């Protein structure tokens, strides 16, 4: 039976799906699954896999989990619990992750079930649903963890889920971009933000627990004093700025050149000048901070070279670091001409996945790049872009000559930077001085008291 014939035999779905633009629909008004998912199969070992069609129309387990609130944490709680890690606390951490992840996934499955039929059938969206459902079903069935050996097996299981979900960002971006003509911009962006924030939250929990497990295994107390799981308790902002700058400046000068446009200047990349409180240190997730810096600097480098095509020396990029009692501030200023564009009415539109606010979302080149990445997968981290990133390297360590192998331009860098910045209560603001340059203001809380920004 084909997907279309399956859905045609269920007219109640089509009638209810058409009403979703006015608000949330009942959980039983769900999109049809893929054809492959409808057919039952017998995987190795003889255990019969239940047809995915069942979970579209019998959602008692999903409803039970989606009715539970997520237990949100602060950065300080993650540090405090992980700082004094022992075997008993590690087992408790494993069971928290085991019970919390299916709750967070269930909320996102419910969001996808409330989408109109025309959105669910778009390329990429159904694949994401299948990944989420399979992860939810496996996690809710996972038995309680009692020993370190069982925790080791659980970490291996979670690593597998993280790898399986590398296609989520490009598939979601592709599917929602193609759905843009059928969803109001606010609804599309709200859905996409909820999905991406939830994804970050799940990866933080999973990767933090895996890192804690490694620290207990190694018994490296000196390592745990500086890093608690994935959190660096004394993260040096200047070091992160220098690291990102070094990698970006090793790129070929023509890496951003449009083959159909005018050639760009072959001048060296802009110098990056840092001032302010350069000795600022605070507790934060290094991967989040450096992704934000990396993407913002990459945009500034690109814009400055494009603006000054024939200049023998490119204008510098200036970064000001300020540490207040409660927050760390970064201001990145370039002379790249600003953000004025025919397809952009406001700088904040660059965060949008709607073609109404950001016309480039439906550009053929961008859609093609998303299709390619949906096969390869991506994690939205700096490490995958530089290949040999060493997060724990010393400040003066040699920078590998490989430089950066950036993703195709898929328009995910700024939206993801904004989500990383706001995840623990920070902010990211773009100010365009049209014709001259752009100032970007990043604020990150330094006390770790804010709860995760998960939207339920």
ZAMILO-623262 format. One record per residue (C-alpha): x, y, z negated; chain; residue number from 1; residue in three letters. Coordinates in pm, 1 decimal, always signed. Layout:
REM ZAMILO-623262
          X          Y          Z   guti   keba   kolba
          X          Y          Z      A    NUM     ALA
...
REM end
This chain:
REM ZAMILO-623262
          X          Y          Z   guti   keba   kolba
       +0.0       +0.0       +0.0      A      1     UNK
     +142.3     +339.4      +93.7      A      2     UNK
     +159.8     +636.7     -140.3      A      3     UNK
      -98.1     +824.7      +68.6      A      4     UNK
     -342.6     +536.4      +81.3      A      5     UNK
     -298.8     +484.8     -291.6      A      6     UNK
     -378.6     +847.4     -369.5      A      7     UNK
     -666.6     +855.0     -123.0      A      8     UNK
     -832.7     +573.1     -313.3      A      9     UNK
     -835.6     +791.7     -623.7      A     10     UNK
    -1035.6    +1103.1     -534.9      A     11     UNK
    -1058.2    +1207.2     -897.0      A     12     UNK
     -687.1    +1294.5     -887.1      A     13     UNK
     -718.1    +1533.2     -595.2      A     14     UNK
    -1015.5    +1714.2     -745.7      A     15     UNK
     -847.7    +1762.4    -1082.1      A     16     UNK
     -508.4    +1853.7     -937.6      A     17     UNK
     -662.0    +2143.7     -748.0      A     18     UNK
     -767.1    +2296.6    -1077.4      A     19     UNK
     -422.4    +2298.4    -1233.6      A     20     UNK
     -336.9    +2648.3    -1120.7      A     21     UNK
     -581.5    +2777.3    -1378.5      A     22     UNK
     -415.1    +2597.5    -1666.6      A     23     UNK
     -311.7    +2263.4    -1803.9      A     24     UNK
     -503.4    +1957.4    -1697.4      A     25     UNK
     -593.0    +1644.8    -1892.9      A     26     UNK
     -310.5    +1394.6    -1912.3      A     27     UNK
     -502.7    +1150.7    -1693.7      A     28     UNK
     -508.3    +1391.4    -1398.4      A     29     UNK
     -169.5    +1268.7    -1283.4      A     30     UNK
      +26.3    +1254.6     -958.1      A     31     UNK
      +58.2     +922.1     -776.9      A     32     UNK
     +387.5     +737.5     -800.9      A     33     UNK
     +617.4     +644.5     -518.3      A     34     UNK
     +547.6     +333.7     -317.5      A     35     UNK
     +851.5     +156.6     -455.7      A     36     UNK
     +736.2     +231.0     -807.2      A     37     UNK
     +387.9      +91.1     -744.8      A     38     UNK
     +520.5     -249.9     -649.7      A     39     UNK
     +617.0     -469.4     -942.1      A     40     UNK
     +958.4     -628.2     -928.4      A     41     UNK
    +1150.7     -899.5    -1106.1      A     42     UNK
    +1497.2     -770.8    -1195.6      A     43     UNK
    +1787.8    -1001.9    -1278.3      A     44     UNK
    +1712.6    -1203.0    -1588.2      A     45     UNK
    +1354.2    -1269.6    -1488.2      A     46     UNK
    +1194.8     -990.3    -1688.8      A     47     UNK
     +907.3     -840.2    -1496.1      A     48     UNK
     +913.3     -461.8    -1463.1      A     49     UNK
     +570.8     -310.6    -1524.1      A     50     UNK
     +439.2     -116.6    -1226.9      A     51     UNK
     +490.6     +256.4    -1259.5      A     52     UNK
     +129.2     +300.4    -1148.3      A     53     UNK
      +26.1     +177.1    -1490.6      A     54     UNK
     +195.8     +460.0    -1675.0      A     55     UNK
      +31.2     +718.5    -1452.1      A     56     UNK
     -313.9     +618.5    -1567.5      A     57     UNK
     -255.2     +454.9    -1907.0      A     58     UNK
      -55.2     +701.9    -2108.9      A     59     UNK
     -116.9     +607.1    -2469.4      A     60     UNK
     +252.5     +578.9    -2548.8      A     61     UNK
     +331.7     +903.1    -2370.9      A     62     UNK
      +48.6    +1084.6    -2545.7      A     63     UNK
     +170.1     +958.4    -2881.0      A     64     UNK
     +520.4    +1093.7    -2825.3      A     65     UNK
     +410.3    +1415.9    -2655.4      A     66     UNK
     +189.6    +1495.3    -2956.2      A     67     UNK
     +496.5    +1506.8    -3180.2      A     68     UNK
     +694.6    +1829.9    -3218.3      A     69     UNK
    +1063.0    +1829.7    -3134.1      A     70     UNK
    +1293.1    +1862.3    -3433.5      A     71     UNK
    +1496.8    +2162.3    -3326.5      A     72     UNK
    +1839.0    +2223.5    -3474.9      A     73     UNK
    +2071.0    +2518.8    -3519.1      A     74     UNK
    +2435.8    +2526.8    -3427.4      A     75     UNK
    +2518.3    +2553.8    -3796.5      A     76     UNK
    +2322.8    +2235.8    -3875.8      A     77     UNK
    +2506.0    +2046.3    -3602.6      A     78     UNK
    +2839.9    +2161.2    -3741.4      A     79     UNK
    +2756.5    +2097.8    -4106.4      A     80     UNK
    +2624.2    +1746.2    -4051.1      A     81     UNK
    +2909.2    +1649.4    -3820.3      A     82     UNK
    +3189.2    +1805.0    -4023.8      A     83     UNK
    +3169.8    +1544.7    -4298.4      A     84     UNK
    +3111.3    +1247.6    -4074.6      A     85     UNK
    +3139.7     +892.5    -4203.2      A     86     UNK
    +2996.3     +561.1    -4093.3      A     87     UNK
    +2662.6     +604.5    -4271.7      A     88     UNK
    +2609.7     +953.4    -4136.5      A     89     UNK
    +2704.3     +835.0    -3788.0      A     90     UNK
    +2434.2     +568.7    -3796.9      A     91     UNK
    +2184.5     +832.6    -3914.5      A     92     UNK
    +2291.7    +1055.7    -3625.8      A     93     UNK
    +2242.5     +770.4    -3378.7      A     94     UNK
    +1889.6     +703.8    -3499.7      A     95     UNK
    +1802.6    +1073.5    -3488.4      A     96     UNK
    +1913.4    +1087.3    -3124.4      A     97     UNK
    +1731.8     +760.0    -3052.8      A     98     UNK
    +1400.1     +891.9    -3186.6      A     99     UNK
    +1433.0    +1255.9    -3076.9      A    100     UNK
    +1521.9    +1208.9    -2710.1      A    101     UNK
    +1197.3    +1028.4    -2610.7      A    102     UNK
     +992.8    +1304.6    -2778.6      A    103     UNK
    +1167.6    +1575.3    -2578.8      A    104     UNK
    +1137.4    +1376.7    -2256.4      A    105     UNK
     +767.9    +1311.2    -2321.0      A    106     UNK
     +695.2    +1685.1    -2333.7      A    107     UNK
     +858.4    +1732.2    -1995.2      A    108     UNK
     +675.3    +1434.8    -1844.8      A    109     UNK
     +351.1    +1595.8    -1956.3      A    110     UNK
     +457.3    +1920.9    -1787.1      A    111     UNK
     +520.3    +1734.4    -1461.9      A    112     UNK
     +186.0    +1557.2    -1486.5      A    113     UNK
      +12.5    +1894.4    -1496.9      A    114     UNK
     +164.2    +2007.1    -1165.3      A    115     UNK
      -60.5    +2030.8     -858.7      A    116     UNK
      -55.0    +1733.8     -622.4      A    117     UNK
     +118.3    +1931.7     -347.5      A    118     UNK
     +409.3    +2001.8     -580.8      A    119     UNK
     +450.2    +1646.8     -704.3      A    120     UNK
     +471.6    +1516.0     -349.3      A    121     UNK
     +754.0    +1754.7     -261.2      A    122     UNK
    +1095.3    +1611.6     -193.7      A    123     UNK
    +1287.3    +1556.8     -516.3      A    124     UNK
    +1011.2    +1598.4     -776.0      A    125     UNK
     +889.5    +1237.4     -773.7      A    126     UNK
    +1247.8    +1114.8     -813.1      A    127     UNK
    +1289.4    +1327.6    -1124.5      A    128     UNK
     +963.0    +1196.2    -1268.0      A    129     UNK
    +1077.4     +838.5    -1217.3      A    130     UNK
    +1410.6     +908.3    -1387.5      A    131     UNK
    +1237.8    +1071.3    -1683.6      A    132     UNK
     +980.2     +798.3    -1721.4      A    133     UNK
    +1240.2     +521.7    -1707.8      A    134     UNK
    +1455.3     +701.9    -1966.9      A    135     UNK
    +1152.0     +760.5    -2190.8      A    136     UNK
    +1042.9     +398.8    -2168.7      A    137     UNK
    +1391.9     +264.4    -2243.1      A    138     UNK
    +1450.7     +501.3    -2534.1      A    139     UNK
    +1118.1     +438.2    -2705.6      A    140     UNK
    +1184.5      +63.6    -2691.4      A    141     UNK
    +1541.9      +89.9    -2817.5      A    142     UNK
    +1574.3      -89.4    -3154.2      A    143     UNK
    +1688.8      +79.0    -3473.1      A    144     UNK
    +2064.8     +111.6    -3508.2      A    145     UNK
    +2209.6      -40.9    -3824.3      A    146     UNK
    +2582.3      -90.0    -3764.3      A    147     UNK
    +2878.4      +77.1    -3596.1      A    148     UNK
    +2882.9     -196.9    -3333.7      A    149     UNK
    +2520.4     -123.7    -3249.4      A    150     UNK
    +2601.6     +246.3    -3235.8      A    151     UNK
    +2881.9     +173.5    -2989.1      A    152     UNK
    +2634.0       -7.5    -2764.9      A    153     UNK
    +2389.2     +282.0    -2801.8      A    154     UNK
    +2654.8     +534.3    -2694.2      A    155     UNK
    +2725.2     +325.5    -2384.7      A    156     UNK
    +2353.1     +314.8    -2310.7      A    157     UNK
    +2319.9     +693.9    -2350.4      A    158     UNK
    +2622.6     +757.9    -2127.9      A    159     UNK
    +2447.9     +554.4    -1859.4      A    160     UNK
    +2135.2     +769.1    -1888.7      A    161     UNK
    +2342.8    +1087.3    -1861.3      A    162     UNK
    +2506.8     +956.3    -1544.6      A    163     UNK
    +2172.1     +849.6    -1398.3      A    164     UNK
    +2032.8    +1200.1    -1451.7      A    165     UNK
    +2305.3    +1386.8    -1262.8      A    166     UNK
    +2067.2    +1424.8     -969.6      A    167     UNK
    +1802.6    +1603.8    -1178.1      A    168     UNK
    +1918.6    +1965.1    -1127.3      A    169     UNK
    +1954.1    +1953.3     -745.8      A    170     UNK
    +1636.4    +1747.3     -705.4      A    171     UNK
    +1434.3    +1982.4     -924.8      A    172     UNK
    +1578.8    +2288.0     -752.0      A    173     UNK
    +1501.7    +2139.6     -411.3      A    174     UNK
    +1149.6    +2028.2     -500.4      A    175     UNK
    +1051.3    +2352.0     -671.5      A    176     UNK
    +1201.6    +2565.9     -394.8      A    177     UNK
     +992.8    +2375.7     -139.5      A    178     UNK
     +691.7    +2415.2     -369.8      A    179     UNK
     +738.5    +2790.0     -398.2      A    180     UNK
     +461.8    +2872.8     -145.4      A    181     UNK
     +211.5    +2677.9     -358.4      A    182     UNK
     +288.5    +2807.9     -708.2      A    183     UNK
     +268.4    +3156.6     -853.4      A    184     UNK
     +617.9    +3284.6     -937.3      A    185     UNK
     +552.9    +3303.4    -1312.2      A    186     UNK
     +425.1    +2948.2    -1329.1      A    187     UNK
     +708.9    +2811.2    -1116.4      A    188     UNK
     +979.3    +2988.7    -1317.9      A    189     UNK
     +823.4    +2894.3    -1651.9      A    190     UNK
     +812.5    +2528.8    -1551.6      A    191     UNK
    +1168.7    +2532.1    -1420.7      A    192     UNK
    +1301.6    +2704.8    -1729.1      A    193     UNK
    +1131.9    +2456.6    -1962.2      A    194     UNK
    +1277.2    +2167.2    -1764.1      A    195     UNK
    +1632.0    +2305.0    -1761.6      A    196     UNK
    +1633.1    +2413.7    -2126.8      A    197     UNK
    +1505.5    +2072.4    -2230.8      A    198     UNK
    +1772.0    +1906.3    -2018.7      A    199     UNK
    +2044.0    +2108.1    -2190.6      A    200     UNK
    +1900.1    +2021.6    -2531.8      A    201     UNK
    +1904.9    +1649.5    -2459.9      A    202     UNK
    +2259.9    +1658.8    -2326.2      A    203     UNK
    +2374.3    +1854.7    -2632.0      A    204     UNK
    +2229.6    +1592.4    -2867.7      A    205     UNK
    +2362.3    +1299.6    -2666.6      A    206     UNK
    +2709.7    +1436.4    -2595.6      A    207     UNK
    +2748.5    +1565.7    -2951.4      A    208     UNK
    +2670.1    +1224.1    -3095.5      A    209     UNK
    +2906.5    +1052.7    -2851.9      A    210     UNK
    +3183.9    +1297.8    -2948.9      A    211     UNK
    +3117.2    +1236.1    -3318.6      A    212     UNK
    +3143.0     +863.5    -3255.6      A    213     UNK
    +3480.3     +909.9    -3087.8      A    214     UNK
    +3606.2    +1119.5    -3379.3      A    215     UNK
    +3507.4     +851.7    -3630.6      A    216     UNK
    +3673.3     +583.1    -3419.4      A    217     UNK
    +3998.4     +777.6    -3391.5      A    218     UNK
    +3995.9     +890.5    -3755.9      A    219     UNK
    +4168.9    +1205.8    -3633.0      A    220     UNK
    +4103.5    +1446.9    -3917.4      A    221     UNK
    +4312.5    +1727.2    -3764.7      A    222     UNK
    +4094.0    +1712.2    -3454.8      A    223     UNK
    +3771.2    +1724.5    -3654.2      A    224     UNK
    +3876.4    +2040.6    -3837.6      A    225     UNK
    +3887.2    +2241.2    -3514.9      A    226     UNK
    +3618.4    +2054.7    -3318.7      A    227     UNK
    +3302.0    +1907.3    -3463.5      A    228     UNK
    +3154.4    +1692.4    -3191.6      A    229     UNK
    +3123.7    +1915.3    -2885.9      A    230     UNK
    +3133.2    +2233.9    -3095.4      A    231     UNK
    +3457.7    +2427.4    -3128.9      A    232     UNK
    +3445.9    +2590.4    -3472.4      A    233     UNK
    +3716.5    +2845.2    -3384.7      A    234     UNK
    +3653.4    +2907.7    -3015.4      A    235     UNK
    +3891.3    +3176.8    -2885.1      A    236     UNK
    +3712.3    +3398.9    -2633.5      A    237     UNK
    +4036.3    +3532.6    -2485.9      A    238     UNK
    +4161.0    +3181.0    -2419.2      A    239     UNK
    +3839.8    +3088.0    -2237.7      A    240     UNK
    +3858.0    +3406.7    -2029.1      A    241     UNK
    +4216.5    +3335.2    -1928.2      A    242     UNK
    +4141.7    +2973.1    -1848.8      A    243     UNK
    +3851.2    +3054.6    -1617.1      A    244     UNK
    +4041.7    +3339.7    -1452.1      A    245     UNK
    +4345.2    +3120.5    -1384.8      A    246     UNK
    +4144.7    +2853.9    -1208.4      A    247     UNK
    +3939.5    +3096.5    -1001.5      A    248     UNK
    +4240.5    +3298.4     -886.9      A    249     UNK
    +4405.8    +2983.6     -747.4      A    250     UNK
    +4137.4    +2943.6     -485.1      A    251     UNK
    +4217.6    +3015.3     -117.5      A    252     UNK
    +4137.4    +3374.5      -26.3      A    253     UNK
    +3894.3    +3266.4     +245.7      A    254     UNK
    +3696.0    +3024.9      +28.1      A    255     UNK
    +3393.5    +3258.0      +30.4      A    256     UNK
    +3423.7    +3360.4     +394.7      A    257     UNK
    +3121.2    +3328.3     +618.2      A    258     UNK
    +3236.6    +3158.7     +940.7      A    259     UNK
    +2980.5    +3363.6    +1136.3      A    260     UNK
    +3067.6    +3693.9     +971.6      A    261     UNK
    +3358.6    +3931.8     +973.9      A    262     UNK
    +3686.0    +3803.7     +826.7      A    263     UNK
    +3754.5    +3901.8     +467.0      A    264     UNK
    +4063.4    +4066.3     +324.5      A    265     UNK
    +4358.0    +3834.7     +264.2      A    266     UNK
    +4458.9    +4034.9      -43.6      A    267     UNK
    +4518.6    +3857.3     -372.5      A    268     UNK
    +4211.8    +3800.7     -588.0      A    269     UNK
    +4117.8    +4088.7     -815.6      A    270     UNK
    +4313.3    +4129.2    -1135.8      A    271     UNK
    +4107.0    +4065.8    -1449.2      A    272     UNK
    +4165.9    +4318.0    -1726.7      A    273     UNK
    +4043.8    +4227.6    -2075.8      A    274     UNK
    +4004.8    +4482.3    -2355.7      A    275     UNK
    +3819.6    +4518.5    -2683.9      A    276     UNK
    +3832.5    +4259.5    -2961.5      A    277     UNK
    +4055.6    +4013.6    -2780.7      A    278     UNK
    +4121.4    +3803.9    -3091.0      A    279     UNK
    +3752.3    +3714.2    -3133.4      A    280     UNK
    +3685.7    +3360.1    -3253.5      A    281     UNK
    +3352.4    +3199.9    -3338.0      A    282     UNK
    +3180.7    +2861.9    -3351.0      A    283     UNK
    +3020.6    +2771.7    -3020.4      A    284     UNK
    +2996.7    +2503.2    -2754.5      A    285     UNK
    +3300.6    +2560.8    -2534.5      A    286     UNK
    +3134.7    +2409.8    -2228.7      A    287     UNK
    +2846.9    +2659.4    -2248.2      A    288     UNK
    +3063.1    +2967.8    -2297.0      A    289     UNK
    +3307.5    +2877.1    -2023.2      A    290     UNK
    +3033.2    +2793.6    -1774.4      A    291     UNK
    +2885.7    +3140.6    -1826.5      A    292     UNK
    +3224.6    +3311.0    -1787.4      A    293     UNK
    +3321.3    +3095.7    -1490.2      A    294     UNK
    +3003.4    +3161.8    -1293.1      A    295     UNK
    +2992.9    +3535.2    -1366.2      A    296     UNK
    +3358.4    +3581.1    -1272.4      A    297     UNK
    +3311.5    +3372.9     -958.7      A    298     UNK
    +3029.7    +3604.2     -850.1      A    299     UNK
    +3238.5    +3914.3     -927.1      A    300     UNK
    +3537.8    +3783.1     -732.8      A    301     UNK
    +3316.3    +3701.0     -435.2      A    302     UNK
    +3131.2    +4032.9     -433.8      A    303     UNK
    +3447.8    +4240.3     -471.4      A    304     UNK
    +3619.4    +4072.0     -177.0      A    305     UNK
    +3306.0    +4102.2      +37.1      A    306     UNK
    +3270.0    +4473.3      -45.7      A    307     UNK
    +3635.2    +4560.6      +22.1      A    308     UNK
    +3692.6    +4355.5     +337.6      A    309     UNK
    +4001.2    +4540.6     +460.5      A    310     UNK
    +4156.6    +4655.6     +133.1      A    311     UNK
    +4520.9    +4551.3      +82.2      A    312     UNK
    +4458.7    +4542.1     -295.2      A    313     UNK
    +4120.4    +4456.3     -442.4      A    314     UNK
    +3978.2    +4659.8     -733.2      A    315     UNK
    +4014.5    +4494.0    -1076.1      A    316     UNK
    +3740.7    +4324.9    -1274.6      A    317     UNK
    +3715.9    +4451.7    -1631.6      A    318     UNK
    +3593.9    +4247.3    -1927.2      A    319     UNK
    +3521.4    +4401.6    -2263.9      A    320     UNK
    +3487.9    +4174.4    -2568.7      A    321     UNK
    +3313.5    +4302.7    -2880.5      A    322     UNK
    +3259.6    +4112.0    -3203.8      A    323     UNK
    +2993.8    +4252.4    -3437.1      A    324     UNK
    +2870.4    +4113.5    -3768.3      A    325     UNK
    +2611.3    +3892.7    -3599.8      A    326     UNK
    +2699.1    +3861.8    -3231.3      A    327     UNK
    +2974.4    +3836.7    -2972.9      A    328     UNK
    +2932.7    +4059.8    -2668.8      A    329     UNK
    +3092.5    +4035.6    -2324.9      A    330     UNK
    +3066.4    +4302.1    -2057.0      A    331     UNK
    +3194.1    +4205.1    -1712.8      A    332     UNK
    +3224.8    +4499.5    -1472.5      A    333     UNK
    +3315.7    +4475.1    -1104.3      A    334     UNK
    +3321.6    +4699.1     -799.2      A    335     UNK
    +3146.7    +4454.4     -570.9      A    336     UNK
    +2876.8    +4690.5     -444.5      A    337     UNK
    +2594.3    +4596.7     -679.7      A    338     UNK
    +2303.1    +4361.2     -630.7      A    339     UNK
    +2095.8    +4554.8     -377.9      A    340     UNK
    +1944.8    +4314.4     -125.0      A    341     UNK
    +1645.6    +4304.4     +106.8      A    342     UNK
    +1520.3    +3989.3      -65.7      A    343     UNK
    +1572.9    +4108.7     -423.8      A    344     UNK
    +1360.6    +4376.2     -593.0      A    345     UNK
    +1513.1    +4343.3     -940.6      A    346     UNK
    +1842.2    +4192.5    -1062.5      A    347     UNK
    +1643.4    +3951.0    -1280.8      A    348     UNK
    +1494.9    +3803.1     -961.5      A    349     UNK
    +1828.0    +3624.9     -915.9      A    350     UNK
    +1722.0    +3399.2    -1204.1      A    351     UNK
    +1401.5    +3302.3    -1021.9      A    352     UNK
    +1336.4    +2982.9     -825.8      A    353     UNK
    +1044.6    +3140.0     -639.4      A    354     UNK
    +1094.9    +3256.6     -280.8      A    355     UNK
     +858.2    +3544.2     -359.0      A    356     UNK
    +1117.6    +3690.3     -595.0      A    357     UNK
    +1428.1    +3545.7     -432.4      A    358     UNK
    +1389.4    +3486.2      -59.3      A    359     UNK
    +1712.9    +3284.4      -35.5      A    360     UNK
    +1543.1    +2992.3     -212.2      A    361     UNK
    +1403.0    +2874.0     +120.3      A    362     UNK
    +1715.7    +2940.0     +327.4      A    363     UNK
    +1805.2    +2635.8     +538.9      A    364     UNK
    +2169.1    +2636.4     +423.7      A    365     UNK
    +2067.3    +2634.6      +59.3      A    366     UNK
    +1812.1    +2356.7     +103.2      A    367     UNK
    +2069.7    +2152.3     +293.0      A    368     UNK
    +2324.8    +2197.5      +15.1      A    369     UNK
    +2067.2    +2087.2     -242.8      A    370     UNK
    +1990.6    +1774.1      -43.9      A    371     UNK
    +2360.5    +1690.1      -34.8      A    372     UNK
    +2403.7    +1746.3     -407.5      A    373     UNK
    +2092.9    +1545.2     -488.9      A    374     UNK
    +2283.0    +1244.7     -354.5      A    375     UNK
    +2610.1    +1329.7     -529.1      A    376     UNK
    +2468.3    +1462.1     -855.9      A    377     UNK
    +2584.7    +1752.4    -1069.6      A    378     UNK
    +2605.3    +1837.1    -1439.1      A    379     UNK
    +2632.7    +2219.3    -1420.7      A    380     UNK
    +2967.4    +2230.5    -1596.9      A    381     UNK
    +3300.8    +2388.9    -1519.9      A    382     UNK
    +3481.6    +2056.6    -1537.9      A    383     UNK
    +3312.5    +1908.6    -1233.8      A    384     UNK
    +3407.8    +2214.2    -1029.7      A    385     UNK
    +3776.0    +2210.2    -1112.1      A    386     UNK
    +3825.3    +1836.0    -1105.7      A    387     UNK
    +4101.8    +1818.7    -1365.0      A    388     UNK
    +3966.1    +2048.3    -1632.0      A    389     UNK
    +4124.5    +1990.1    -1973.2      A    390     UNK
    +3905.7    +2153.8    -2239.1      A    391     UNK
    +4153.9    +2086.4    -2517.4      A    392     UNK
    +4464.5    +2213.0    -2335.4      A    393     UNK
    +4683.2    +2473.5    -2502.0      A    394     UNK
    +4652.0    +2837.4    -2402.1      A    395     UNK
    +4983.4    +2841.2    -2215.7      A    396     UNK
    +4949.4    +2503.8    -2050.2      A    397     UNK
    +5024.2    +2489.6    -1679.9      A    398     UNK
    +4722.7    +2534.6    -1457.5      A    399     UNK
    +4689.2    +2244.2    -1211.8      A    400     UNK
    +4755.3    +2336.8     -852.9      A    401     UNK
    +4431.5    +2175.9     -736.2      A    402     UNK
    +4240.3    +2496.4     -807.8      A    403     UNK
    +3863.1    +2496.2     -782.3      A    404     UNK
    +3641.4    +2282.0     -565.4      A    405     UNK
    +3317.2    +2480.0     -601.7      A    406     UNK
    +2970.4    +2353.1     -535.9      A    407     UNK
    +2798.8    +2465.1     -219.0      A    408     UNK
    +2611.4    +2788.7     -282.5      A    409     UNK
    +2283.0    +2652.9     -418.1      A    410     UNK
    +2183.8    +2947.6     -637.2      A    411     UNK
    +2202.7    +2760.6     -966.7      A    412     UNK
    +2497.5    +2941.2    -1130.9      A    413     UNK
    +2316.5    +3252.7    -1253.1      A    414     UNK
    +1995.3    +3077.2    -1367.5      A    415     UNK
    +2195.8    +2816.0    -1557.9      A    416     UNK
    +2422.6    +3083.9    -1710.0      A    417     UNK
    +2112.9    +3267.4    -1830.0      A    418     UNK
    +1972.7    +2949.5    -1985.0      A    419     UNK
    +2303.0    +2864.4    -2153.6      A    420     UNK
    +2322.6    +3218.2    -2294.8      A    421     UNK
    +1968.0    +3216.1    -2431.6      A    422     UNK
    +1971.7    +2854.9    -2558.1      A    423     UNK
    +2078.1    +2953.6    -2910.5      A    424     UNK
    +1913.4    +3296.7    -2906.3      A    425     UNK
    +2155.0    +3501.0    -2695.2      A    426     UNK
    +2090.4    +3702.0    -2380.3      A    427     UNK
    +2228.0    +3778.1    -2034.8      A    428     UNK
    +2144.9    +4102.6    -1854.7      A    429     UNK
    +2241.8    +4219.5    -1506.7      A    430     UNK
    +2276.3    +4592.4    -1437.8      A    431     UNK
    +2330.5    +4688.9    -1074.4      A    432     UNK
    +2499.7    +5014.2     -976.9      A    433     UNK
    +2388.2    +4987.2     -616.3      A    434     UNK
    +2664.5    +5079.0     -376.7      A    435     UNK
    +2934.8    +5056.2     -642.3      A    436     UNK
    +2926.3    +4742.8     -856.8      A    437     UNK
    +2759.4    +4533.3    -1124.8      A    438     UNK
    +2779.6    +4520.4    -1502.7      A    439     UNK
    +2681.6    +4196.0    -1673.7      A    440     UNK
    +2611.0    +4197.5    -2047.6      A    441     UNK
    +2626.4    +3869.8    -2239.6      A    442     UNK
    +2529.8    +3843.9    -2606.4      A    443     UNK
    +2593.0    +3525.4    -2804.9      A    444     UNK
    +2497.1    +3482.8    -3173.8      A    445     UNK
    +2801.7    +3403.4    -3385.5      A    446     UNK
    +2639.1    +3285.8    -3710.3      A    447     UNK
    +2472.9    +2974.6    -3567.5      A    448     UNK
    +2139.0    +3033.1    -3743.8      A    449     UNK
    +1911.8    +3033.7    -3439.1      A    450     UNK
    +1715.3    +2721.7    -3348.3      A    451     UNK
    +1744.8    +2566.9    -3004.6      A    452     UNK
    +1530.5    +2756.0    -2755.7      A    453     UNK
    +1315.1    +2459.2    -2654.2      A    454     UNK
     +971.5    +2554.4    -2527.4      A    455     UNK
     +700.6    +2303.3    -2612.3      A    456     UNK
REM end
